[in-house]
């Protein structure tokens, strides 16, 4: 078959980009990679959890 390059969609801007030899993958550029990092650091992104599933030990550790 040939050497087909894999294309993916950047999770930030949606641009189609190459997976192989892409230092910013899964993003298309450094700008999008940093935009995603900023989203996590500014708490724009959050992982939802069920409060009933959190163990008391973990809560005490976080509060310290």
Protein Blocks (a to p, Z undefined) as FASTA:
>chain_A
ZZdddddddfklopacdfbhpakbcbfbfklmmmmmmmmmnomaccdddfklpcfklmmm
mmZZ
